């Protein structure tokens, strides 16, 4: 699907990927206006940024709680590098999404959790979901620990 690199297209691509305006513009130009190809290019570049950030210390964080129908309770310890990112919308949404996933999929540990297909979009793993947020916020983000209780 060919589209021109209009402001509207750049904004759509930016909303989809979380990349900067100039990165979106460059990706569209490199992809000859093909929106899907540009999104793939940004994801590829974003993933390389994710790998670079993996070694950074993630000392700030939050504990997010989720209770499903009064029968399943989940606590997630999610970390980032700064409080600024911890308070951001993408980080908060990720914490909630991971807690809901844990309630539904019952992983035994963080390693298994990250390898599982994400319950709301099985085309990606939980690790890829975390990677998307890392690309958006520009900091290392990691699931430090979680606890799940079911009655």
GROMACS elastic network, one bead per residue, 0.5 to 0.9 nm:
[ bonds ]
;  ai    aj funct       b0    kb
    1    33     6  0.83999   500
    1    34     6  0.57460   500
    1    35     6  0.67888   500
    1    36     6  0.74070   500
    2    32     6  0.76320   500
    2    33     6  0.54576   500
    2    35     6  0.67442   500
    2    36     6  0.88518   500
    3     6     6  0.81691   500
    3     9     6  0.76730   500
    3    28     6  0.87437   500
    3    32     6  0.83546   500
    3    34     6  0.58534   500
    3    35     6  0.65706   500
    4     9     6  0.73878   500
    4    28     6  0.80412   500
    4    29     6  0.87589   500
    4    32     6  0.81323   500
    4    33     6  0.50651   500
    4    34     6  0.79412   500
    4    35     6  0.87102   500
    5     8     6  0.80762   500
    5     9     6  0.59946   500
    5    10     6  0.64238   500
    5    25     6  0.66806   500
    5    28     6  0.60901   500
    5    29     6  0.69926   500
    5    32     6  0.86390   500
    5    33     6  0.58362   500
    5    34     6  0.89368   500
    5    35     6  0.88214   500
    6     9     6  0.51572   500
    6    10     6  0.61897   500
    6    11     6  0.85431   500
    6    25     6  0.86578   500
    7    10     6  0.51034   500
    7    11     6  0.60892   500
    7    12     6  0.86127   500
    7    25     6  0.87407   500
    8    11     6  0.51224   500
    8    12     6  0.62047   500
    8    13     6  0.86477   500
    9    12     6  0.50478   500
    9    13     6  0.61271   500
    9    14     6  0.84390   500
    9    24     6  0.88848   500
    9    25     6  0.88401   500
    9    28     6  0.87069   500
    9    35     6  0.77591   500
   10    13     6  0.51161   500
   10    14     6  0.60242   500
   10    15     6  0.86371   500
   10    21     6  0.66858   500
   10    22     6  0.86570   500
   10    24     6  0.57245   500
   10    25     6  0.59808   500
   10    28     6  0.77527   500
   11    15     6  0.61369   500
   11    16     6  0.85732   500
   11    21     6  0.73520   500
   11    24     6  0.81274   500
   12    15     6  0.51493   500
   12    16     6  0.62018   500
   12    17     6  0.86706   500
   13    16     6  0.50817   500
   13    17     6  0.60681   500
   13    18     6  0.78963   500
   13    19     6  0.78982   500
   13    21     6  0.87577   500
   13    24     6  0.63175   500
   13    25     6  0.88644   500
   13    28     6  0.87966   500
   13    35     6  0.73960   500
   13    38     6  0.80299   500
   13    39     6  0.66330   500
   14    17     6  0.53224   500
   14    18     6  0.51188   500
   14    19     6  0.53086   500
   14    20     6  0.64499   500
   14    21     6  0.65050   500
   14    23     6  0.86197   500
   14    24     6  0.62214   500
   14    39     6  0.89907   500
   15    18     6  0.55443   500
   15    19     6  0.78643   500
   16    19     6  0.83219   500
   16    39     6  0.78905   500
   17    20     6  0.88237   500
   17    24     6  0.86573   500
   17    39     6  0.68822   500
   17    42     6  0.71636   500
   17    43     6  0.71703   500
   17    46     6  0.88040   500
   17   132     6  0.76494   500
   17   135     6  0.81175   500
   17   136     6  0.72353   500
   18   132     6  0.81580   500
   18   133     6  0.82280   500
   18   135     6  0.70471   500
   18   137     6  0.80385   500
   19    22     6  0.83521   500
   19    23     6  0.62173   500
   19    24     6  0.63961   500
   19    42     6  0.72484   500
   19    43     6  0.89484   500
   19    46     6  0.80552   500
   19   135     6  0.73658   500
   19   136     6  0.63171   500
   20    23     6  0.51953   500
   20    24     6  0.62286   500
   20    25     6  0.86522   500
   20   136     6  0.88271   500
   21    24     6  0.51834   500
   21    25     6  0.61693   500
   21    26     6  0.86506   500
   22    26     6  0.60276   500
   22    27     6  0.84420   500
   23    26     6  0.51465   500
   23    27     6  0.60597   500
   23    28     6  0.85976   500
   23    42     6  0.75313   500
   24    27     6  0.50863   500
   24    28     6  0.61509   500
   24    29     6  0.85546   500
   24    38     6  0.74596   500
   24    39     6  0.81361   500
   24    42     6  0.73356   500
   25    28     6  0.52425   500
   25    29     6  0.62273   500
   25    30     6  0.86334   500
   25    38     6  0.89244   500
   26    29     6  0.50289   500
   26    30     6  0.60218   500
   26    31     6  0.84821   500
   26    38     6  0.85466   500
   27    31     6  0.60004   500
   27    32     6  0.85222   500
   27    33     6  0.83991   500
   27    35     6  0.87953   500
   27    37     6  0.82457   500
   27    39     6  0.75135   500
   27    40     6  0.89258   500
   27    41     6  0.63586   500
   27    42     6  0.65605   500
   28    31     6  0.50220   500
   28    32     6  0.60932   500
   28    34     6  0.64703   500
   28    35     6  0.65559   500
   28    37     6  0.79111   500
   28    38     6  0.50370   500
   28    39     6  0.82078   500
   28    41     6  0.88796   500
   29    32     6  0.51003   500
   29    33     6  0.58505   500
   29    34     6  0.85227   500
   29    38     6  0.80913   500
   30    33     6  0.76301   500
   30    34     6  0.88621   500
   30    37     6  0.89328   500
   30    38     6  0.73242   500
   30    41     6  0.86209   500
   31    34     6  0.53585   500
   31    35     6  0.75540   500
   31    36     6  0.86138   500
   31    37     6  0.57441   500
   31    38     6  0.53236   500
   31    41     6  0.79767   500
   32    35     6  0.87292   500
   32    37     6  0.87035   500
   32    38     6  0.84132   500
   33    37     6  0.83238   500
   33    38     6  0.74955   500
   34    37     6  0.53593   500
   34    38     6  0.60896   500
   34    39     6  0.86892   500
   35    38     6  0.50854   500
   35    39     6  0.61887   500
   35    40     6  0.86756   500
   36    39     6  0.51011   500
   36    40     6  0.62631   500
   36    41     6  0.86877   500
   37    40     6  0.50583   500
   37    41     6  0.62195   500
   37    42     6  0.87306   500
   38    41     6  0.50095   500
   38    42     6  0.62596   500
   38    43     6  0.86305   500
   39    42     6  0.51717   500
   39    43     6  0.62086   500
   39    44     6  0.86656   500
   40    43     6  0.50611   500
   40    44     6  0.61738   500
   40    45     6  0.86572   500
   41    44     6  0.51135   500
   41    45     6  0.62418   500
   41    46     6  0.84031   500
   42    45     6  0.50906   500
   42    46     6  0.57893   500
   42    47     6  0.84008   500
   43    47     6  0.59463   500
   43    48     6  0.86192   500
   43   132     6  0.80675   500
   43   135     6  0.82778   500
   44    47     6  0.52172   500
   44    48     6  0.65443   500
   44    49     6  0.88677   500
   45    48     6  0.52287   500
   45    49     6  0.64544   500
   45    50     6  0.87507   500
   45   135     6  0.89752   500
   46    50     6  0.61963   500
   46    51     6  0.87964   500
   46   131     6  0.82708   500
   46   132     6  0.77902   500
   46   134     6  0.83527   500
   46   135     6  0.52611   500
   46   136     6  0.84408   500
   47    51     6  0.63521   500
   47    52     6  0.87420   500
   47   131     6  0.68808   500
   47   132     6  0.79488   500
   47   134     6  0.86939   500
   47   135     6  0.70329   500
   48    51     6  0.51491   500
   48    52     6  0.64628   500
   48    53     6  0.88703   500
   49    52     6  0.50918   500
   49    53     6  0.63753   500
   49    54     6  0.87926   500
   49   134     6  0.83307   500
   49   135     6  0.68047   500
   49   138     6  0.81151   500
   50    53     6  0.52097   500
   50    54     6  0.62667   500
   50   131     6  0.62297   500
   50   132     6  0.84256   500
   50   134     6  0.60777   500
   50   135     6  0.61638   500
   50   138     6  0.81517   500
   50   139     6  0.81600   500
   50   140     6  0.72670   500
   51    54     6  0.52081   500
   51    55     6  0.80129   500
   51   131     6  0.89223   500
   52    55     6  0.69880   500
   52    56     6  0.83384   500
   52   140     6  0.88518   500
   53    56     6  0.55372   500
   53    57     6  0.89200   500
   53   134     6  0.81816   500
   53   138     6  0.80593   500
   53   139     6  0.63942   500
   53   140     6  0.51613   500
   53   141     6  0.86466   500
   54    57     6  0.83360   500
   54   139     6  0.86696   500
   54   140     6  0.57438   500
   54   141     6  0.80723   500
   54   142     6  0.87321   500
   55    58     6  0.89181   500
   55   140     6  0.77787   500
   56    81     6  0.75179   500
   56   139     6  0.80935   500
   56   140     6  0.61826   500
   57    60     6  0.89239   500
   57    80     6  0.79115   500
   57    81     6  0.62246   500
   57   140     6  0.74507   500
   58    61     6  0.76395   500
   58    79     6  0.54641   500
   58    82     6  0.75836   500
   58   139     6  0.83409   500
   58   140     6  0.62593   500
   58   141     6  0.65558   500
   58   142     6  0.71848   500
   59    79     6  0.64152   500
   59    80     6  0.62834   500
   59    81     6  0.55092   500
   59    82     6  0.72334   500
   59    83     6  0.89807   500
   60    78     6  0.86434   500
   60    79     6  0.56096   500
   60    80     6  0.53012   500
   60    81     6  0.54662   500
   60    82     6  0.52949   500
   60    83     6  0.56555   500
   60    85     6  0.86915   500
   60    86     6  0.69936   500
   61    77     6  0.70341   500
   61    78     6  0.55472   500
   61    80     6  0.56654   500
   61    81     6  0.78879   500
   61    82     6  0.78142   500
   61    83     6  0.70089   500
   61    85     6  0.88528   500
   61    86     6  0.58599   500
   61    87     6  0.89908   500
   61   141     6  0.89906   500
   62    76     6  0.79794   500
   62    77     6  0.58519   500
   62    78     6  0.56688   500
   62    79     6  0.65666   500
   62    80     6  0.88399   500
   62    86     6  0.69377   500
   62    87     6  0.89087   500
   62    92     6  0.89547   500
   62    95     6  0.84932   500
   63    75     6  0.64354   500
   63    76     6  0.53915   500
   63    78     6  0.64516   500
   63    79     6  0.88466   500
   63    95     6  0.82957   500
   63   146     6  0.88994   500
   64    74     6  0.80516   500
   64    75     6  0.56228   500
   64    76     6  0.51838   500
   64    77     6  0.66843   500
   64    78     6  0.77374   500
   64    92     6  0.84555   500
   64    95     6  0.62209   500
   64    96     6  0.68770   500
   64    99     6  0.73316   500
   65    73     6  0.73570   500
   65    74     6  0.55946   500
   65    76     6  0.65036   500
   65    95     6  0.87516   500
   65    96     6  0.78654   500
   65    99     6  0.70322   500
   66    72     6  0.81838   500
   66    73     6  0.58176   500
   66    74     6  0.51702   500
   66    75     6  0.66398   500
   66    76     6  0.85969   500
   66    96     6  0.73370   500
   66    99     6  0.60553   500
   66   100     6  0.68527   500
   66   103     6  0.80569   500
   67    70     6  0.59346   500
   67    71     6  0.71834   500
   67    72     6  0.55990   500
   67    74     6  0.63176   500
   67    75     6  0.89458   500
   67    99     6  0.88892   500
   67   100     6  0.85370   500
   67   103     6  0.80946   500
   68    71     6  0.60315   500
   68    72     6  0.51203   500
   68    73     6  0.64365   500
   68    74     6  0.85136   500
   68   100     6  0.80724   500
   68   103     6  0.71871   500
   69    72     6  0.69022   500
   69    73     6  0.89936   500
   70    73     6  0.74791   500
   70   151     6  0.86348   500
   71   149     6  0.81129   500
   71   150     6  0.56747   500
   71   151     6  0.53071   500
   72   103     6  0.63338   500
   72   104     6  0.89204   500
   72   148     6  0.71230   500
   72   149     6  0.56445   500
   72   151     6  0.65720   500
   73    99     6  0.89011   500
   73   103     6  0.70463   500
   73   147     6  0.81214   500
   73   148     6  0.56946   500
   73   149     6  0.51064   500
   73   150     6  0.64091   500
   73   151     6  0.88735   500
   74    99     6  0.59832   500
   74   100     6  0.79103   500
   74   102     6  0.70502   500
   74   103     6  0.63328   500
   74   146     6  0.71786   500
   74   147     6  0.56515   500
   74   149     6  0.64701   500
   74   150     6  0.88327   500
   75    99     6  0.68822   500
   75   145     6  0.84481   500
   75   146     6  0.54859   500
   75   147     6  0.52170   500
   75   148     6  0.66399   500
   75   149     6  0.89723   500
   76    95     6  0.70288   500
   76    96     6  0.86208   500
   76    98     6  0.76265   500
   76    99     6  0.61406   500
   76   102     6  0.88185   500
   76   143     6  0.74545   500
   76   144     6  0.78981   500
   76   145     6  0.61570   500
   76   147     6  0.66426   500
   76   148     6  0.87630   500
   77    95     6  0.82931   500
   77   142     6  0.87603   500
   77   143     6  0.61944   500
   77   144     6  0.54080   500
   77   145     6  0.51145   500
   77   146     6  0.58579   500
   77   147     6  0.88106   500
   78    86     6  0.85651   500
   78    91     6  0.86543   500
   78    94     6  0.88283   500
   78    95     6  0.65329   500
   78   141     6  0.73158   500
   78   142     6  0.59304   500
   78   144     6  0.56513   500
   78   145     6  0.72862   500
   78   146     6  0.85510   500
   79    82     6  0.87247   500
   79    86     6  0.74260   500
   79   140     6  0.81428   500
   79   141     6  0.55436   500
   79   142     6  0.52685   500
   79   143     6  0.62632   500
   79   144     6  0.64160   500
   80    83     6  0.75666   500
   80    85     6  0.66916   500
   80    86     6  0.62436   500
   80    91     6  0.85085   500
   80   139     6  0.65450   500
   80   140     6  0.56607   500
   80   142     6  0.66229   500
   81    84     6  0.86279   500
   81    85     6  0.73925   500
   81    86     6  0.81406   500
   81   139     6  0.61032   500
   81   140     6  0.62151   500
   81   141     6  0.72403   500
   82    85     6  0.55890   500
   82    86     6  0.65004   500
   82    87     6  0.89625   500
   82   139     6  0.80929   500
   83    87     6  0.62051   500
   83    88     6  0.86541   500
   84    87     6  0.54430   500
   84    88     6  0.65091   500
   85    89     6  0.83456   500
   85    90     6  0.83740   500
   85    91     6  0.66175   500
   85    92     6  0.89713   500
   85   137     6  0.66422   500
   85   138     6  0.87406   500
   85   139     6  0.77063   500
   86    89     6  0.83823   500
   86    90     6  0.88265   500
   86    91     6  0.58362   500
   86    92     6  0.69802   500
   87    90     6  0.87636   500
   87    91     6  0.69964   500
   87    92     6  0.67409   500
   88    91     6  0.54662   500
   88    92     6  0.62584   500
   88    93     6  0.86768   500
   88   137     6  0.82553   500
   89    92     6  0.50853   500
   89    93     6  0.59932   500
   89    94     6  0.84539   500
   90    93     6  0.51555   500
   90    94     6  0.60883   500
   90    95     6  0.87014   500
   90   133     6  0.63456   500
   90   136     6  0.76499   500
   90   137     6  0.75252   500
   91    94     6  0.50342   500
   91    95     6  0.62640   500
   91    96     6  0.87807   500
   91   133     6  0.68621   500
   91   134     6  0.88759   500
   91   137     6  0.79746   500
   91   141     6  0.84099   500
   92    95     6  0.51669   500
   92    96     6  0.64469   500
   92    97     6  0.87019   500
   93    96     6  0.51786   500
   93    97     6  0.60758   500
   93    98     6  0.85744   500
   94    98     6  0.60165   500
   94    99     6  0.84674   500
   94   129     6  0.78829   500
   94   130     6  0.72446   500
   94   133     6  0.73943   500
   95    98     6  0.52899   500
   95    99     6  0.61909   500
   95   100     6  0.87133   500
   95   143     6  0.88188   500
   96    99     6  0.50914   500
   96   100     6  0.61940   500
   96   101     6  0.85441   500
   97   100     6  0.52052   500
   97   101     6  0.61226   500
   97   102     6  0.86718   500
   97   120     6  0.86805   500
   98   102     6  0.61288   500
   98   103     6  0.86108   500
   98   113     6  0.88478   500
   98   118     6  0.85929   500
   98   126     6  0.76059   500
   98   143     6  0.88320   500
   99   102     6  0.51365   500
   99   103     6  0.62851   500
   99   104     6  0.87623   500
   99   146     6  0.84176   500
   99   148     6  0.89804   500
  100   103     6  0.50788   500
  100   104     6  0.63155   500
  100   105     6  0.86009   500
  100   119     6  0.87310   500
  101   104     6  0.51465   500
  101   105     6  0.58198   500
  101   106     6  0.78203   500
  101   107     6  0.89214   500
  101   113     6  0.86229   500
  101   118     6  0.68330   500
  101   119     6  0.60190   500
  101   120     6  0.79458   500
  101   126     6  0.85403   500
  102   105     6  0.52494   500
  102   106     6  0.51185   500
  102   107     6  0.63181   500
  102   113     6  0.74585   500
  102   146     6  0.84331   500
  102   147     6  0.87184   500
  102   148     6  0.72243   500
  103   106     6  0.58588   500
  103   107     6  0.87632   500
  103   148     6  0.69138   500
  103   149     6  0.86161   500
  103   150     6  0.86266   500
  104   107     6  0.89522   500
  104   119     6  0.75133   500
  105   113     6  0.83851   500
  105   116     6  0.83034   500
  105   118     6  0.88466   500
  105   119     6  0.74013   500
  106   109     6  0.89786   500
  106   113     6  0.82368   500
  106   148     6  0.73737   500
  107   110     6  0.75094   500
  107   111     6  0.86235   500
  107   112     6  0.57879   500
  107   113     6  0.52094   500
  107   114     6  0.89755   500
  107   116     6  0.80157   500
  107   148     6  0.88955   500
  108   111     6  0.83704   500
  108   112     6  0.64384   500
  108   113     6  0.73610   500
  109   112     6  0.54407   500
  109   113     6  0.61731   500
  109   114     6  0.88271   500
  109   145     6  0.79351   500
  109   146     6  0.77738   500
  109   147     6  0.89635   500
  110   114     6  0.61769   500
  110   115     6  0.86912   500
  110   143     6  0.68845   500
  110   144     6  0.75037   500
  110   145     6  0.64807   500
  110   146     6  0.74260   500
  111   114     6  0.53780   500
  111   115     6  0.64663   500
  111   116     6  0.89213   500
  112   115     6  0.51895   500
  112   116     6  0.62754   500
  113   116     6  0.53999   500
  113   117     6  0.86263   500
  113   118     6  0.89632   500
  113   125     6  0.87457   500
  113   126     6  0.67419   500
  113   127     6  0.80504   500
  114   117     6  0.82155   500
  114   118     6  0.87571   500
  114   125     6  0.66173   500
  114   128     6  0.81203   500
  114   129     6  0.89312   500
  114   130     6  0.85239   500
  114   143     6  0.85597   500
  115   118     6  0.88534   500
  115   125     6  0.59658   500
  115   126     6  0.64533   500
  115   127     6  0.64005   500
  115   128     6  0.89976   500
  116   119     6  0.83516   500
  116   122     6  0.86793   500
  116   124     6  0.85839   500
  116   125     6  0.54518   500
  116   126     6  0.60688   500
  116   127     6  0.80618   500
  117   120     6  0.87076   500
  117   121     6  0.74446   500
  117   123     6  0.69535   500
  117   124     6  0.56979   500
  117   126     6  0.61474   500
  117   127     6  0.87668   500
  118   121     6  0.54141   500
  118   122     6  0.51029   500
  118   123     6  0.76050   500
  118   124     6  0.60000   500
  118   126     6  0.50642   500
  118   127     6  0.86552   500
  118   128     6  0.87933   500
  118   129     6  0.76781   500
  119   122     6  0.57663   500
  119   125     6  0.86846   500
  119   126     6  0.86280   500
  121   124     6  0.62535   500
  121   125     6  0.82598   500
  122   125     6  0.68787   500
  124   127     6  0.80553   500
  124   128     6  0.59834   500
  124   129     6  0.69651   500
  125   128     6  0.51456   500
  125   129     6  0.63915   500
  125   130     6  0.87812   500
  126   130     6  0.62816   500
  126   131     6  0.85482   500
  127   130     6  0.51158   500
  127   131     6  0.61543   500
  127   132     6  0.87599   500
  128   132     6  0.62058   500
  128   133     6  0.87768   500
  129   132     6  0.52309   500
  129   133     6  0.67036   500
  129   134     6  0.88676   500
  130   133     6  0.52456   500
  130   134     6  0.62954   500
  130   135     6  0.87790   500
  130   141     6  0.69592   500
  130   142     6  0.73802   500
  130   143     6  0.85698   500
  131   135     6  0.62251   500
  131   136     6  0.86549   500
  131   140     6  0.88187   500
  131   141     6  0.80132   500
  132   135     6  0.51400   500
  132   136     6  0.63310   500
  132   137     6  0.88295   500
  133   137     6  0.60513   500
  133   138     6  0.81176   500
  133   139     6  0.86594   500
  133   141     6  0.76737   500
  134   137     6  0.53801   500
  134   138     6  0.55330   500
  134   139     6  0.55901   500
  134   140     6  0.58458   500
  134   141     6  0.59600   500
  135   138     6  0.54741   500
  135   139     6  0.76290   500
  135   140     6  0.88851   500
  136   139     6  0.83754   500
  137   140     6  0.84519   500
  137   141     6  0.88992   500
  143   146     6  0.77732   500
